Amino acid sequence: MAAEAGPVPAGRGGRRDGLWLLVTWIVLSIIGCLLVALVWGPHIPPGDMSNTAASQQVDITVLATIATPVVIGVLLYFGWALAFWRQKPGDETDAAPIHGNTRIQALWITVTSVIVLALAVYGTVEPAASDTSWSPGTNNILQVQVIGQQWAWTYRYPQFGGFETTDLLLPLNTPVRFNVTSLDVIHSFWAYQLGVKADANPGVNNVAFTVPKQAGQFVVRCAELCGIWHGAMFNYGQVVPVSAFMTWAHATEIQLAAVTRILPPYALTYDPTVLANVGKVNQELGLTSAGGGYYNPADPEQP
């Protein structure tokens, strides 16, 4: 009588599938995490033009790095199953029944719990440790009011006489507070490269902060469907050295002094129903959006 055969290792031909899967997954995960964190991470939007953008880039990089082993594990297991475990032609036998594995279940619960708790700690500590040199309630911050209206953005600078313009200039390495509001419908102020997005709601002041860290141009778009010309509601902002910003701000304040006097007094929100004559006055003065005029949503002749 032939001797009883010993236990057959998992896989065909004695291949230890579990061990090979584990080793392959670890190697690919290390390579993938390094590529995501070091190669792809620095190029992930929105970039690092401001402290808020850089913080978002770091957060996305961390989440992408954590997700990489999971994605590799799923794809690797799927590919391994297709390559080695698929049913052979003519094989109509059932697979071995599965009754669960307490060790794997405990490991899965432990690992996922650690990941979730670690992200909770990171999400609590990281914002507090971010680079913010401003203090709410103090004057060491530039105030910029963002006014959404169909279909343009205008900006008021209350610390420079409250002039209003379609130009958005910000000083380098200076804390900025955006006070975002709307004159008509709901818009959404999105300064893409700065990592700033805030809804512009009529009658509401929505606050966002940032510190520009690099000089250059950034895109401003409306991220909320606001009417037929929503897609054309965008312009560009500039981050410039402090000296260049001060020169521009003082010159613009003087240039638009006559217009500023006929604008409503600076306020954190505006009621469109009391601004009916502003657009007409601007038209009489021959003002255009490029000249810093105040848009009146009730005036159909406004561009």
Backbone as a ProteinNet text record, in pm:
[ID]
protein_1_A
[PRIMARY]
MAAEAGPVPAGRGGRRDGLWLLVTWIVLSIIGCLLVALVWGPHIPPGDMSNTAASQQVDITVLATIATPVVIGVLLYFGWALAFWRQKPGDETDAAPIHGNTRIQALWITVTSVIVLALAVYGTVEPAASDTSWSPGTNNILQVQVIGQQWAWTYRYPQFGGFETTDLLLPLNTPVRFNVTSLDVIHSFWAYQLGVKADANPGVNNVAFTVPKQAGQFVVRCAELCGIWHGAMFNYGQVVPVSAFMTWAHATEIQLAAVTRILPPYALTYDPTVLANVGKVNQELGLTSAGGGYYNPADPEQP
[TERTIARY]
85.7	0	88.7	58.8	143.4	128.5	239.3	237.8	150.3	86	1.4	85.8	35.5	108.4	91.4	194.9	189.1	107.3	89.3	11.2	74.2	-7	41.8	43.5	155.9	160.4	58.8	21.2	-77.6	-22.5	-111.7	-71.5	-30.4	-33.3	2	154.1	195.6	337	409	339	403.6	429.7	377.3	401.7	328.4	397.1	335.6	277.9	152	90.7	86	48.5	36.7	167.9	277.7	408.2	451.7	432.7	469.3	387.1	258.9	174.2	220.8	251.1	293.1	424.1	523.1	654	641.3	567.6	549.3	476.7	374.2	297.7	385.5	468	554.6	654	717.1	816.1	750.4	638.5	569.7	515.9	469.4	416.6	526.4	643.3	754.9	792.6	803.7	837.7	728.8	601.9	491.3	482.1	497.6	489.9	600.8	721.2	832.1	806.2	751.6	721.9	613.8	509.5	400.9	448.9	520.8	561.8	670.8	766.7	884.3	880.6	814.3	813.6	684.2	570.9	441.8	398.5	426.6	379.1	408.1	532.6	562.1	486.5	424.7	352.1	201.1	154.8	10.6	-49.9	-162	-228.5	-276.8	-293.1	-278.1	-136.3	-37.3	99.2	135.6	234.5	280.6	298.8	207.3	217.9	181.4	108	69.8	76.5	63.8	67.2	-54.2	-169.8	-288.6	-275.2	-221.2	-201.9	-101	8.9	111.2	55.7	-27.7	-88.8	-179.6	-257.4	-344.8	-262.5	-153.9	-68.6	-10	34.4	88.8	-19.2	-139	-247.4	-283.3	-292.4	-325.8	-214.8	-89.6	23.4	19.8	-9.9	-17.6	-127.5	-245.4	-356.3	-325.2	-262.2	-227.8	-123.8	-29	73.6	12.3	-80.6	-147	-232.9	-293.5	-381.4	-303.4	-177.6	-100.1	-89.7	-52.5	-48	-183.4	-291.6	-424.8	-454.5	-427.5	-452.8	-365.6	-237.4	-147.3	-194.5	-238.9	-285.8	-405.1	-501.9	-622.2	-586.3	-506.4	-470	-383	-290.5	-203.7	-285	-375	-457.1	-544.3	-600.5	-686.1	-605.2	-486.8	-402.4	-353.3	-318.1	-272.8	-384.2	-505.9	-619.1	-643.3	-633.1	-652.9	-543.1	-421.4	-308.2	-299.3	-327.5	-298	-419.6	-527.3	-638.8	-764.2	-756.7	-877.4	-910.3	-1036.4	-1082.4	-1031.4	-979.9	-926.1	-1039.1	-1019.8	-1123.5	-1157.1	-1285.9	-1331.9	-1338.2	-1286.8	-1288.2	-1418.8	-1508.7	-1637.7	-1651.7	-1541	-1545.3	-1558.9	-1615.7	-1631.4	-1501.3	-1480.9	-1364.5	-1387.5	-1280.2	-1291.1	-1373.9	-1461.4	-1544	-1456.7	-1499.9	-1427.5	-1511	-1452.1	-1523.2	-1474.7	-1392.9	-1343.8	-1205.8	-1140.3	-1005.9	-995.4	-1001	-1001.4	-876.3	-762.2	-637.7	-636.8	-683.4	-688.9	-791	-904.3	-1006.4	-953.6	-885.9	-830.9	-724	-639.2	-534.3	-595.3	-698.7	-765.5	-825.3	-896.3	-957.5	-851	-742.9	-636.4	-568.7	-531.5	-459.9	-547.5	-672.2	-759.5	-789.6	-802.9	-826.6	-707.1	-586.7	-465.6	-457.1	-489.2	-483.9	-583.4	-707.1	-810.3	-773.2	-727.2	-690	-568.4	-471.9	-354.9	-395.5	-487.6	-535.9	-613.1	-686.7	-758.9	-660.4	-553.2	-451.4	-384	-349.1	-284.3	-375	-502.7	-596.4	-620.6	-590.4	-604.6	-478.8	-363.5	-236.6	-187.9	-205.3	-147.2	-194.8	-327.1	-368.2	-308.4	-294.5	-237.7	-89.9	-22.7	120.4	151.4	48.4	72	124.1	184.2	250.3	147.3	106.8	13.5	70.1	114	175.8	77.4	-49.8	-149.4	-224.7	-284	-365.8	-502.3	-610.4	-744.1	-772.9	-834.6	-869.5	-762.9	-649.2	-543.5	-533.1	-446.4	-433.7	-315.9	-246.3	-129.7	-168.3	-273.5	-324.4	-391.6	-371.4	-433.4	-577	-668.8	-810.3	-842.9	-900.4	-945.6	-1088.2	-1179.1	-1316.8	-1336.4	-1393.2	-1423.3	-1573.4	-1613.6	-1755.8	-1789.8	-1876.4	-1922.6	-2050.4	-2061.8	-2180.5	-2186.5	-2305.7	-2318.7	-2270	-2154.4	-2071.5	-1927.3	-1887	-1751.6	-1715	-1584.3	-1532.8	-1477.5	-1513.3	-1447.3	-1394.6	-1298.4	-1226.5	-1216.1	-1246.2	-1231.9	-1120.8	-1047.5	-936.3	-968	-1029.6	-1074.4	-959.3	-840.2	-727.6	-664.2	-715.6	-667.2	-784.5	-866.2	-977.6	-1100.6	-1096.5	-1212.8	-1235.6	-1129.1	-1149.4	-1184.5	-1254.1	-1297.5	-1242.9	-1193.3	-1130.9	-1149.1	-1129.7	-1131	-992.5	-893.2	-757	-737.9	-681.1	-651.7	-500.9	-440.7	-298.9	-279.6	-185.3	-155	-5.3	34.4	176.3	236.9	359.2	429.7	453.7	438.2	466.6	387.8	267.3	181.4	49.8	8.3	-120.3	-235.8	-326.7	-440.1	-568.4	-665.6	-800	-895.4	-957.6	-1058.5	-1195.7	-1269.6	-1408.7	-1495.3	-1557.9	-1623	-1774.2	-1833.4	-1978.5	-2028.3	-2159.3	-2219.8	-2325.6	-2349.1	-2453.9	-2584.4	-2579.5	-2701.6	-2726.4	-2664.6	-2687.2	-2564	-2568.9	-2455.3	-2344.4	-2225.6	-2105.6	-2008.1	-1891.9	-1788.8	-1652.4	-1585.3	-1453.7	-1347.9	-1278.5	-1178.2	-1048.4	-956.3	-821.5	-738.1	-729.8	-685.3	-545.2	-445.8	-307.5	-281.2	-370	-355.1	-421.5	-497.6	-566.6	-677	-741.4	-847.7	-979	-1080.5	-1214.7	-1316	-1406.3	-1509	-1634	-1748.9	-1875.2	-1901.4	-1955.8	-1997	-2148.9	-2203.7	-2348.5	-2398.9	-2511.1	-2566.3	-2604.4	-2563.5	-2596.1	-2512.1	-2406.2	-2322	-2175.5	-2096	-1952.1	-1883	-1821.8	-1752.1	-1601.6	-1533.6	-1394.1	-1299.6	-1189.8	-1083.6	-949.6	-849.3	-716.7	-611.9	-504.8	-390.5	-269.6	-151.7	-26.3	46	47.8	119.2	268.1	324.4	464.9	550.4	486.7	560.7	498.5	582.6	533.6	489.6	388.8	341.3	192.2	140.4	-1.3	-79.6	-204	-293.3	-430	-504.5	-634.8	-745.1	-841.3	-960.8	-1081.4	-1156.3	-1274.8	-1395.1	-1513.7	-1634.5	-1659.6	-1670.3	-1687.8	-1831.6	-1925	-2066.7	-2147.8	-2227	-2307.4	-2397.3	-2377.2	-2442.5	-2516.8	-2535.1	-2608.3	-2545	-2595.7	-2559.2	-2411.8	-2351.4	-2210.7	-2118.9	-2163	-2080.8	-1940.9	-1934	-1805.2	-1706.9	-1757.4	-1669.5	-1638.1	-1682.8	-1661.8	-1527.8	-1421.7	-1288.9	-1198.7	-1094.8	-988.3	-859.7	-759.9	-629.8	-585.6	-519.8	-460.4	-309.1	-244.4	-99.2	-47.7	57.5	132.6	260.8	282.8	396.2	472.1	594.8	666	588.1	613.8	539.7	553	674.1	695.2	611.8	605.5	525	377.1	332.7	192.4	157.3	241.8	213.3	207.5	298.3	296.5	165.5	124.4	-0.2	-120.7	-126	-242.3	-259.6	-151.4	-162.3	-198.3	-139.5	-170.8	-315.1	-364.2	-502.3	-600.4	-565.7	-651.3	-670.6	-563.6	-573.2	-648.9	-618.5	-680.7	-832.5	-878.1	-1020.4	-1091.7	-1028.9	-1088.3	-1227.5	-1243.9	-1375	-1480	-1441.5	-1535.9	-1568.4	-1466.3	-1486	-1587.3	-1588.7	-1681	-1827	-1855.5	-1995.5	-2034.4	-1938.1	-1970.1	-2038.1	-2113.9	-2167.5	-2051.4	-2069.6	-1963.4	-1921.1	-1794.8	-1744.6	-1820.7	-1866.4	-1936	-1905.6	-1923.6	-1892.5	-1994.9	-2116.8	-2218.1	-2290.9	-2357.4	-2431.6	-2570	-2665.7	-2802.8	-2825	-2838.4	-2852.4	-2970.7	-3074.6	-3193.7	-3170.5	-3063.1	-3037.8	-2926.9	-2884.6	-2774.6	-2821	-2946.8	-3003.3	-2937.6	-2887.7	-2834.4	-2684.4	-2618.3	-2472.9	-2430.8	-2492.2	-2456.3	-2483.8	-2593.7	-2625.7	-2522.5	-2479.8	-2378.6	-2248.4	-2210.1	-2088	-2093.7	-2210.5	-2224.6	-2212	-2268.9	-2259.2	-2114.9	-2034.3	-1893.2	-1808.3	-1869.5	-1795.3	-1705.5	-1741.7	-1657	-1681.2	-1578.1	-1588.2	-1536.1	-1551.8	-1502.9	-1352.4	-1280	-1134.8	-1094.7	-1184.7	-1153.4	-1192.5	-1236.3	-1269.5	-1411.3	-1502.1	-1639.4	-1713.7	-1823.6	-1905.5	-2018.3	-2029	-2132.1	-2266.7	-2370.6	-2505.7	-2584.5	-2618.6	-2685.8	-2825	-2884	-3018.4	-3018.1	-2899.4	-2889.8	-2856.3	-2951.4	-2925.2	-2818.4	-2784	-2683	-2542.4	-2530.7	-2397.3	-2337.1	-2206.4	-2144.9	-2137
-118.6	0	122.8	214.7	334.2	419.7	483	572.5	693.5	744.2	864.2	985.2	1062.5	1184	1289.6	1367	1476.3	1591.6	1694.9	1811.6	1878.9	1914.4	1979.9	2130.2	2197.5	2342.7	2410.3	2528.1	2601.9	2630.2	2626.9	2659.3	2535	2548.1	2434.3	2415.3	2290.7	2261.1	2298.7	2301.8	2332.3	2480.1	2566.2	2710	2762.8	2838.9	2897.9	3035.1	3033.8	3157.1	3266.9	3231.6	3333.4	3405.7	3328.2	3388.7	3476.2	3424.1	3502.7	3631.2	3621.4	3741.8	3844	3797.6	3889	3958.7	3881.4	3939.7	4035.9	3994.4	4081.3	4209.4	4196.2	4314.4	4411.4	4360	4447.1	4520.6	4450.2	4513.1	4620	4584.1	4680.8	4799	4775.3	4883.9	4982.8	4931.9	5021.8	5107.3	5043.6	5118.9	5220.4	5176.1	5266	5383.5	5359.9	5469	5570.9	5524	5616	5699.9	5635.9	5710.4	5815.3	5778.3	5872.6	5989.2	5957.9	6061.2	6152.3	6095.8	6173.5	6223.6	6149.2	6186.7	6257.7	6195.6	6254.9	6363.3	6347.1	6439.1	6585.2	6623	6765.4	6826.8	6744.4	6796.5	6788.4	6744	6732.5	6872.6	6902.8	7032.2	7045.6	7169.7	7295.7	7351.6	7279.9	7330.5	7388.4	7476.5	7535.1	7686	7751.7	7895.9	7972.4	7908.5	7970.4	7865.2	7909	7811.2	7718.5	7771.4	7687.2	7584	7626.2	7532.7	7425.3	7466	7368.7	7269	7316.8	7227.6	7125.6	7171.5	7079.1	6978.3	7024.1	6932.8	6823.8	6862.8	6765.2	6665.5	6715.9	6626.9	6525.8	6574.7	6484.1	6381.9	6425.7	6333.4	6225.3	6264.9	6167	6064.4	6112.6	6020.2	5929.7	5986.6	5905.1	5799	5835.9	5739.9	5626.2	5660.8	5557.2	5466.4	5523.2	5444.6	5354.9	5387.1	5311.1	5162.1	5121.5	4977.2	4908	4980.3	4921.3	4894.6	4995.2	4979	4867.5	4865.8	4761.6	4624.6	4614	4485.5	4432.9	4520.7	4478.2	4433.5	4515.3	4482.3	4356.8	4345.4	4227.5	4101	4102.6	3985	3948.8	4052.2	4029.5	3968	4024.3	3970	3829.5	3804.5	3670.3	3567.5	3606.3	3515	3482.9	3584.4	3560.9	3472.2	3490.5	3417.1	3273.9	3250.6	3119.8	3046.3	3117.3	3052.3	3039.8	3078.1	3069.9	2923	2900.3	2764.2	2714.5	2594.8	2537.5	2483.4	2478.4	2422.7	2278.2	2253.1	2119.1	2089.7	2178.5	2157.6	2214	2123.5	2166.6	2140	2112.3	2087.8	2219	2208.1	2325.6	2353.9	2477.2	2514.9	2474.2	2471	2433.9	2538.1	2495.2	2591.8	2678	2801	2893.6	2917.8	2898.6	2914.4	3035.1	3121	3237.9	3212.1	3322.2	3313.3	3419.5	3375.6	3469.2	3555.8	3499.1	3574.6	3688.1	3656.2	3759.9	3867.8	3828.6	3925.4	4019.2	3961.4	4044	4138.7	4088.2	4172.3	4286.5	4255.6	4357.8	4468.2	4428.6	4527.3	4611.1	4548.2	4621	4721.5	4676.8	4765.1	4882.2	4855.6	4965.4	5062.1	5011.6	5099.8	5190.4	5133.8	5214	5324.2	5289.1	5388.4	5501.2	5466.7	5568.4	5657.9	5598.6	5678	5765.7	5713.4	5793.1	5912.3	5892	6003.5	6104.2	6056.7	6148.4	6237.1	6176.9	6255.2	6352.9	6305	6391.5	6508	6478.2	6583.8	6684.8	6647.5	6741.2	6823.7	6759.4	6826.4	6910.6	6861	6927.7	7071.1	7100.3	7241	7332.8	7283.2	7366.4	7393.3	7301.2	7317.4	7387.3	7422.2	7485.9	7627.6	7678.5	7809.3	7921.2	7976.5	8088.9	8196.8	8306.7	8413.1	8522.7	8504.3	8605.1	8565.3	8663.6	8640.6	8704	8625.3	8682.5	8792.3	8900.3	9010.7	9117.3	9097.6	9198.2	9264.7	9364.5	9441.3	9397.4	9291.4	9250	9157.7	9193.6	9110.2	9199.5	9167.4	9244.2	9197.5	9293.4	9264.3	9285	9183.3	9193.4	9141.8	9226.7	9181	9131.5	9013.1	8952.1	8961.3	9025.6	9045.9	8971.4	8870.1	8797.8	8859.2	8864.2	8919.1	8863.7	8852.6	8797.6	8898.3	8869.9	8751.6	8798.6	8849	8903.1	8901.8	8909.8	8928.5	9069.5	9136.8	9263.7	9255.4	9343.2	9333.8	9472.3	9478.4	9604.6	9589.7	9699.2	9703.5	9808.5	9769.7	9866.5	9941.7	9884.6	9953.1	10056.5	10068.1	10167.7	10248.9	10295.5	10381.6	10308.9	10176.9	10100.6	10101.3	10130	10130.8	9990.3	9984.5	9857.8	9845.8	9727.8	9706.5	9562.1	9537.5	9399.5	9336.8	9412.5	9360.1	9306.9	9187.6	9127.3	9112.5	9198.5	9191.1	9160.5	9072	9034	9047	9091.8	9104.2	8971.5	8950	8826.8	8813.6	8691.2	8658.8	8745.3	8783.6	8865.4	8792.4	8777.8	8713.6	8792.2	8720.6	8782.9	8721	8808	8762.5	8802.1	8701	8725.3	8729.2	8836.4	8847.6	8830.9	8716.5	8678	8693.4	8767.8	8788	8796.8	8816	8820.7	8930.2	8981.1	9081.3	9021.8	8899	8846.9	8700.8	8607.5	8465.2	8407.1	8277.1	8211.8	8188	8238	8210.9	8134.8	8101.1	8037.6	8088.3	8158.5	8216.3	8106.6	8080.8	7974.4	8029	8062.9	8102.2	7974.9	7916.4	7777.6	7754.9	7827.2	7802.9	7843.3	7923.6	7961	7858.9	7766.6	7669.6	7731.7	7836	7906.7	7888.7	7844.1	7833.3	7868.6	7960.7	8002.7	8042	7996.7	8034.1	8182.3	8243	8382.8	8385.1	8403.8	8403.3	8545.7	8581.8	8715.4	8734.6	8848	8878.8	8806.1	8738	8660.4	8696.9	8704.9	8723.7	8591.3	8532.5	8405	8433.1	8388.3	8427.6	8313.6	8349	8253.5	8324.1	8248.3	8303.5	8235	8305.4	8245.8	8334.9	8278.6	8354.6	8320.3	8410	8381	8362.4	8256.1	8222.6	8235.6	8250	8262	8371.8	8451.8	8554.1	8488.1	8546.6	8492.8	8509.1	8450.6	8463.2	8342.5	8366.2	8256.8	8281.1	8173.2	8178	8191	8277	8289.7	8247.6	8151.9	8104.3	8102.3	8093.9	8068.5	7918.1	7857.7	7712.8	7674.6	7765.4	7738.8	7785.5	7694.2	7729.7	7847.8	7960.6	8085.5	8154.2	8086.7	8149	8118.8	8182.8	8147.7	8173.6	8275.3	8306.7	8260.6	8158.4	8106	8065.9	8001.5	7952.9	8063.4	8184.7	8297.6	8383.6	8340.1	8419.7	8382.2	8435	8409.4	8526.9	8541.7	8636	8586.3	8671.5	8630.5	8726	8670.7	8750.9	8744.3	8833.5	8838.7	8845.6	8771.4	8786.8	8859.1	8973.3	9059.4	9093.1	9141.7	9186.6	9295.7	9308.4	9403.6	9544.8	9583.3	9719.8	9746.5	9647.2	9663.9	9671.8	9591.4	9596.8	9733	9786	9915.2	10025.1	10020.6	10121.3	10114.5	9991.5	9975.1	10017.9	9979.5	10009.1	10159.4	10229.7	10374.7	10445	10401.8	10464.8	10439.5	10317	10284.9	10358.8	10372.3	10447.2	10590.5	10653.1	10791.7	10794.4	10701.4	10698.6	10680.3	10596.7	10565.1	10640.8	10745.2	10818.3	10871.1	10925.6	10979.8	10870.3	10752.6	10641.1	10588.6	10581	10528.1	10611.3	10741.9	10830.2	10800.3	10748.2	10721.9	10575.8	10495.2	10357.3	10352.6	10248.1	10231.3	10222.6	10269.3	10256.1	10110.5	10091.4	9954.6	9880.8	9761.5	9676.2	9532.6	9443	9302.8	9236.1	9291.4	9240.6	9359.6	9334.7	9440.7	9389.9	9479.8	9447.8	9500.9	9414.4	9461.1	9554.3	9543.8	9625.1	9772.8	9807.4	9948.5	10004.1	9927.5	9970.9	10001.2	10037.3	10049.9	10159.8	10264.9	10378.2	10370.1	10276.1	10271	10243.7	10144.2	10111.6	10227.2	10299.8	10412.9	10523.6	10550.3	10652.9	10612.7	10485	10438.4	10454.4	10426.2	10441.6	10587.6	10677.1	10819.3	10867.2	10805.6	10841.8	10769.5	10680.7	10608	10501	10443.5	10343.3	10207	10125.4	9987.4	9897.1	9768.3	9674.2	9686.2	9715.8	9727.5	9849.5	9946.2	10066.6	10057.4	9942.6	9925.7	9964.3	9968.2	10008.1	9906.9	9949	9864.5	9806	9675.5	9610.7	9614.4	9642.3	9644	9529.7	9426	9310.7	9342	9451.6	9488.1	9562.1	9603.9	9684.2	9592.1	9571.2	9479.3	9528.9	9657.5	9708.9	9691.4	9644.3	9618.9	9498.2	9501.2	9386.9	9265.9
0	0	0	-87.1	-98.5	26	60.3	177.2	148.6	255.2	240.6	206.4	111.2	72.4	179.8	200.8	297.5	244.4	324.8	281.5	161.5	65.3	-56.6	-35.6	-62.4	-46.9	-137.6	-96.5	-175.6	-314.1	-411.5	-547.8	-624.1	-754.9	-838.8	-838.6	-844.9	-850.4	-723.1	-609.9	-483.7	-462	-547.1	-531.2	-407.9	-325.8	-206.5	-245.3	-286.8	-337.2	-232	-108.9	-5.4	19.7	26.5	50.5	-66.4	-188.3	-306.2	-316.1	-288.2	-290.5	-188.1	-68.6	37	0.8	-42.3	-76	-193.9	-296.6	-414.1	-377	-293.5	-250.9	-171.6	-81.2	-0.7	-90	-181.6	-270.5	-357.5	-421.8	-508	-428.3	-306.4	-223	-185	-151	-116.8	-237	-352.8	-474.4	-506.6	-500.4	-532	-437.2	-307.2	-209.6	-231.2	-261.6	-287.4	-413	-516.6	-639.6	-615.3	-541.2	-514.8	-428.8	-321.5	-226.1	-280.8	-353.1	-392.5	-536.9	-625.5	-767	-805.1	-773.6	-811.1	-713.5	-586.1	-483.2	-509.6	-545.2	-567.8	-685.1	-769	-885.7	-869.1	-753.4	-730.4	-714	-781.6	-763	-619.2	-569	-642.4	-643.4	-595.3	-593.5	-457.8	-458	-332	-342.2	-416.4	-434.2	-307.7	-217.6	-90.9	17.9	142.1	251.4	247.7	206.4	197.7	85.6	-28.3	-139.1	-101.3	-38.3	1.3	101.9	193.2	291.6	224.9	126.6	54.1	-25.8	-86.2	-162.1	-72	47	141.6	183.1	212.8	255.1	145.8	22.1	-88.5	-108.8	-94.2	-108.8	-0.9	122.5	232	204.8	165.4	137.9	18.3	-85.7	-202.4	-167.4	-80.9	-39.4	41.3	130.3	210.2	121.9	19.9	-67.4	-162.9	-187.8	-286.3	-254	-130.6	-102.4	-118.5	-87.9	-102.4	-249.8	-334.5	-478.6	-535.2	-496.9	-546.2	-499.5	-374.3	-322.9	-399.1	-427.1	-500	-641.6	-711.4	-849.7	-855.2	-759.7	-758.1	-733.8	-638.2	-608	-728	-791.2	-908.5	-1022.2	-1048.3	-1154.8	-1124.7	-997.8	-959.1	-977.9	-939.8	-956	-1103.2	-1189.8	-1332.7	-1390.1	-1339.9	-1396.4	-1346.4	-1217.8	-1158.7	-1104.3	-1072.1	-1005.1	-1090.7	-1214.4	-1297.4	-1328.5	-1352.4	-1378.1	-1513.1	-1513	-1636	-1722.9	-1854.2	-1942.2	-1903.8	-1891.4	-1857.9	-1709.8	-1626	-1481.2	-1425.1	-1383.4	-1331.1	-1182.3	-1116.5	-972.5	-896.2	-775.8	-691.2	-616.1	-585.1	-504.5	-359.4	-283.9	-142.6	-68.4	21.7	96.6	190.1	207.9	294.8	419.7	535.4	662	741	679.8	751.1	810.5	846.1	903.5	1012.2	1136.1	1249	1251.1	1217.4	1221.3	1118.9	997.4	894.2	930.9	984.6	1024.1	1133	1232.6	1340.4	1286.6	1195.8	1137.1	1057	978.9	896	983.5	1089.2	1178.4	1247.4	1289.3	1359	1267	1146.6	1053	1010.9	973.8	930.2	1044.6	1165.7	1280.9	1305.9	1295	1313.6	1207.8	1083	975.2	1000.9	1035.2	1058.7	1176.9	1285.6	1403.3	1373.6	1296.8	1260.5	1175.1	1080.9	999.2	1083.1	1182.8	1271.2	1348.4	1398.7	1470.3	1374.8	1255.6	1155.9	1117.9	1096.4	1059.1	1169.5	1294.3	1406.2	1427.2	1412.7	1442.5	1325.5	1202.2	1085.4	1066	1077.3	1060.9	1166.8	1290.1	1396.4	1373.6	1304.4	1281.1	1149.9	1072.1	942.6	961.7	854.8	861.3	851.6	962.6	966.1	1056.8	996	1074.5	1112	1075.7	1108.2	1234.1	1297.4	1416.4	1395	1393.6	1374.5	1476.3	1429.8	1518.2	1528.7	1460.5	1463.6	1327.7	1316.6	1193.3	1106.7	1144.2	1067.4	952.6	880.8	772.5	669.5	542.7	435.2	416.2	414.9	393	244.2	182.1	42.9	36.3	-8.4	-26.2	-168.6	-179.7	-309.4	-331.8	-441	-469.7	-598.1	-586.6	-703.6	-757.4	-888.1	-952.6	-1093.9	-1146.8	-1281.6	-1386.3	-1451.4	-1433.5	-1427.2	-1313.2	-1296.5	-1148.9	-1123.4	-987.9	-976	-867.8	-836	-693.8	-663.1	-535.8	-472.8	-343.1	-269.3	-165.3	-147.6	-52.5	53.7	163.9	264.6	331.6	334.9	397.5	306.5	184.3	88.7	35.7	125.9	89	41.6	30	-13.8	-162.8	-242.5	-387.2	-436	-549.4	-608.1	-748.6	-782.4	-911.9	-953.4	-1080.9	-1130	-1121.2	-1078.4	-1062.9	-921.3	-911.1	-781.7	-768	-686.3	-656.5	-508.9	-480.5	-343.5	-319.3	-200.1	-168.8	-125.1	-161.7	-131.2	19.5	70.3	211.1	309.3	270.6	356	381.2	506	533.5	470.2	407.7	338.7	391.7	419.6	456	343.9	283.2	181.1	247.5	224.2	267.2	142.5	128.8	4.2	17.9	-75.5	-74.3	-217.8	-235.1	-368.3	-372.4	-491.8	-511.5	-564.5	-613	-675.9	-638	-712.4	-687.7	-617.2	-592.9	-528.4	-630.4	-599.5	-677.2	-586.8	-639.8	-558.5	-603.4	-513.8	-542	-530.2	-639.8	-642.1	-699.6	-611.2	-652.3	-656.2	-771.8	-784.8	-729	-781.1	-739.3	-594.3	-535.7	-395	-302	-358.7	-274.5	-192.3	-245.6	-173.2	-248.8	-178.7	-237.3	-129.5	-160.7	-65.3	-142.6	-97.1	-160.5	-142.3	-248	-242.4	-238.4	-118.5	-99	-76.9	-138.1	-114.2	32.1	88	225.9	328.4	284.8	375.6	350.4	457.3	445.1	475.9	374.2	388.7	390.6	494.4	516.8	479.3	411.5	379.8	397.8	440.6	466.2	379.3	348.7	282.2	301.7	275.9	275.4	146.1	46.7	-78.4	-53.7	-110.2	-89	-214.9	-330.3	-455.7	-539.8	-604.3	-695.8	-825.7	-888.8	-1015.5	-1031.5	-1137.4	-1173.8	-1124.8	-1085	-1048.7	-1111.6	-1128.1	-1194.7	-1090.6	-1118.5	-1034.7	-1118.2	-1069.6	-1140.2	-1046.8	-1107	-1030.2	-1034.5	-917.5	-908.2	-874.9	-896.1	-868.8	-989	-1046.7	-1163.6	-1129.7	-1198.7	-1158.3	-1271.4	-1384	-1492.5	-1626.8	-1729.6	-1866.5	-1897.4	-1835	-1862.4	-1749.7	-1677.8	-1568.2	-1616.5	-1732.5	-1782.8	-1814.5	-1838	-1870	-1748.5	-1630.9	-1510.3	-1446.3	-1503.6	-1448.6	-1482.2	-1404.9	-1435.8	-1371.8	-1367.2	-1315.3	-1205.1	-1105.3	-999.6	-1007.9	-933.3	-933.6	-790.3	-763.4	-638.7	-673.5	-609.7	-641.9	-513.6	-524.9	-404.1	-330.9	-201.9	-118.6	-171.7	-213.2	-262.8	-387.4	-479	-599.8	-565.9	-468.2	-428	-368.9	-281.2	-218.2	-321.9	-418.9	-525.8	-603.8	-640.2	-715.2	-632.3	-506.6	-422.9	-403.7	-372.7	-352.1	-483.1	-595.2	-723.4	-763.2	-740.8	-775.4	-685	-558.2	-466.1	-513.7	-559.7	-610.3	-742.3	-831.5	-963.9	-955.4	-862.2	-853.2	-741.4	-691	-579	-613.5	-735.4	-774.2	-780.8	-828.1	-835.6	-696.2	-610	-475.8	-398.1	-423.1	-348.4	-380.2	-499.1	-534.7	-507.9	-464.2	-429	-293	-266.1	-130.4	-30.9	90.5	191.2	204.4	232.9	246	355.8	322.4	418.9	383.3	478.7	453.5	363.2	355	263.2	203.4	89.6	21.5	-15	-15.1	-54.7	-196.2	-296.3	-434.5	-456.2	-372.1	-394.8	-367.1	-295.7	-266.5	-354.9	-455.7	-541.5	-683	-699	-833.6	-915.8	-853	-928.8	-954.4	-891.8	-904.4	-1047.5	-1112.5	-1249.2	-1344.3	-1321.6	-1408.6	-1394.1	-1271.3	-1249.3	-1316.5	-1305.7	-1368.3	-1519.3	-1577.7	-1722	-1763.2	-1683	-1714.3	-1710.2	-1622.4	-1612.5	-1715.8	-1794.9	-1896.7	-1839.9	-1724.7	-1661.5	-1724	-1727.2	-1772.4	-1663	-1683.6	-1583.1	-1566.1	-1674.2	-1663.8	-1583.5	-1571.1	-1495.7	-1350.2	-1307.7	-1166.3	-1133	-1232.7	-1206.2	-1121.9	-1064.7	-977.4	-1059	-1066.1	-1145.3	-1073.8	-1149.9	-1095.7	-1160	-1085.9	-1147.2	-1196.9	-1150.8	-1195.1	-1327.3	-1376.1	-1497.5	-1614.4	-1707.4	-1818.7	-1913.6	-1909	-1999	-1945.9	-1823	-1769.3	-1842.1	-1874.2	-1943.9	-1853.5
[MASK]
+++++++++++++++++++++++++++++++++++++++++++++++++++++++++++++++++++++++++++++++++++++++++++++++++++++++++++++++++++++++++++++++++++++++++++++++++++++++++++++++++++++++++++++++++++++++++++++++++++++++++++++++++++++++++++++++++++++++++++++++++++++++++++++++++++++++++++++++++++++++++++++++++++++++++++++++

